Amino acid sequence: MAEYAKELQDLIERLGNLLRADVRVSCHASGVRPVQLEALNFLTQCNHYSDTPQAVADYLGLTKGTVSQTLKVLEEKGLLRKQGDSNDKRVVHLKPTARGRRLVGRAVPAGLLTSGIEQLPETELRDTLNALRGLLHSVQKANHLRTFAPCYSCRFNTKRESGYFCELTQESLAESEIALLCREHQFPKVSHVAKKTTKA
């Protein structure tokens, strides 16, 4: 297994380096740093259980202090606004502004990646996506890491006659919410992480 791990790491790091170089160009043009774009990108994809400073820190694997500074800059630039929780005054929700969402829309996905996947047949692209999802889930499971995956694949998400329901929070979920990333997500024992595919 060691030889596979070494090559996988080399491939992932090489792709990561190429993507980061492309993202730095986009960020420079937009006047933001890559970590600020990463935080903003996450906040455009997460649900209301996960749009907090702590969730951003967990997702990015950064300290609360670093994330606090990152969020402060985004707010000062008008890319993000803070909103108090209606039930718990200690909780602050982070909402990308329309300007922030437009910035993410321009920068993600990276042009370098888009041009590359356009060269792949759709079947190969689907297989690649499923393989990467499976690898990510395996790494998270083996290391007891939060999965931050969409509600539709969570063991707490159930479908009822009235709609979707979260068994963990005991709250109803709108259909638009089940595709969002959640900090509390847990895969079922028999995972269906690879069932949903994305079309090219």
N, C-alpha and C positions, 0 to 999 in steps of 0.2 A: 504493500500500500504506500510505502514511503515514496517510491518513484512517481506514483500518480499524484500524491500530495505536492511534491516539488514542482512538477510540471503545471499542475493546476494553479499553484500560487504564482508561478512565473507568468502564466497566461493572464491571470486576473490582474496582477500588478501591471503588466504591460498595457492591457486595455485601460486600466485605471489611470495610468500615467498619460496616455493619449487623450482620454476624456478630460482629465483635469487641465491639461494644456489648452484644450479647446474651450473649456468653461472659463478659464482665466481670461481669455480674449473677450468672451461675452461679458464677463463681470467688469472688466476694465472699461468697456464701452458703456456699461450701465452705471458705473460708479459704485459698485458694491464688491465685497470680497467673496470668494467662493463659499466660505462657511456661512455667510449671510444668505447667499442664494440657497444653500442646502437647507437651512432652517426654514426659509420662506417656502421652498418647494414642499417640505414635509407638511407645513401648515395648510397648504392648499389641498392636501390629500387626506388629512386626518379627521376623525369625528370629534364631537364635543367632549368626549371623555379624555381626549389626548391633545388638545390644543392649549396646553399649559407649559410654563417654563421647564418644569421637571420632566415632562414627557419629551420635550425637545432635547433636553440634555441626555435622557436615556436613549433616544433614537440616534443621536449623533455620536454618542459615546464620549461626551465632553463634560467638563466640570460645570457646576451651576454658575460659578463666577464668569467663566468664558461665555456661556450662553446668555447670561444676564447682559453682558456688554454687547453681544451680538444683537440681541433683541432691542436694546436701547438705541443702537444705531439705525436699525430698520424702522423703528418708530419715529425717530428724528427725521428720517428721509421720507416719511409719509407712505411707507410701504406696508406698515403694520399698525394696528390699533389694539389697545387693551380694552377688555370688557369684563366688568365684575360679574361674578356668578350670582344668579338671582336667589339661590338657596344657601350659599355658603360665602360669606364676605371675605374669607381667607383665600378663596380661589380666584385666579385671574385667567381669563381666556384670551387667546391671541388670535386676532382675525386679520388676515391679509386684506389690504385695501384693494380697490379696483386696479390701482396703479401697480401694486405688488403682484397681483395675479397676471397682469399684462407682461410684467418683467419675466415672471416664471414661464409664461407661454412662449416668449421669444427665445428663452435660453434653454428650455428643457422640452424635448430631448436635444442633446447636442447635435449640431449639424454633421459633425464627423461620424457619429453613430448612425444617424439616419441614412447618410450616403452609403455607409457600409452594409446595413441590413437590406438596403434596396437591391444588393447584389445576390442575396440569398433566396432560394426557392421558398415558397410559403411553408411547405412541409418541414423543411430544415429549420426555418425560423421558429416554428411552433415547437419542434423537438428541442431546440436550444433553450427556449423560454422555460419549458417544462423541466429540463435538466437543471437549469440554474435555480428554479424555484425549489426543486428537490434538494439540491446541494445546500442552499441557504437554510432550509428547514432542518436538515440534518445537522448542520453546524450549530444552529440555535438550540436544538434539542440536546445535543451532546454536551453543550456548555451551559445549559440552563439559562439561556438568554431570552429576553422578551422577543416575541415574534413580530409584533407590529404588522399584522396582516389584516386583510379586509374581513368585515363582520360575516360575510357569507360563508367563510370557511371556518368559523369559530364554533366550538362545541356548545357555547352558551346561546347561540343564535337559533331560534326555533321559528317555524312558520305556523301561524295560526289562521283561523278563518278571518280574523280581524286584521291580519297583517303579520309583520315580523315582531319578535319579542326577544329581549335580552334576559336570559335566566339569571345572569350575575347581578345586574343592576335592577332587575324587575321593572324595566321600562319598555314601552313600545318603541319600535324603530320604524322610521319612514323608509320606503323602498329605496330612496336616494341615499340613505345612510349606510346601507349594507355593503356598499363597494368601497367605503372609506376605511383607512387604517385605524386600528384601535390598540391602545397601550395595554389593555386588559385581555387581548386576544389569546386564545389557547386552541391549538388544533385538537380535533377528536383523536381518540386512540388510534383509529384507522383513518389516517389523514386523507383528505381529498384536495390537498394543496395544488396538485397538478391537473385537476379536472377542468378548471376554467382556462381556456386558452385565449390569447390575444391575437387578433387578426393583424396582419401586416398592413 
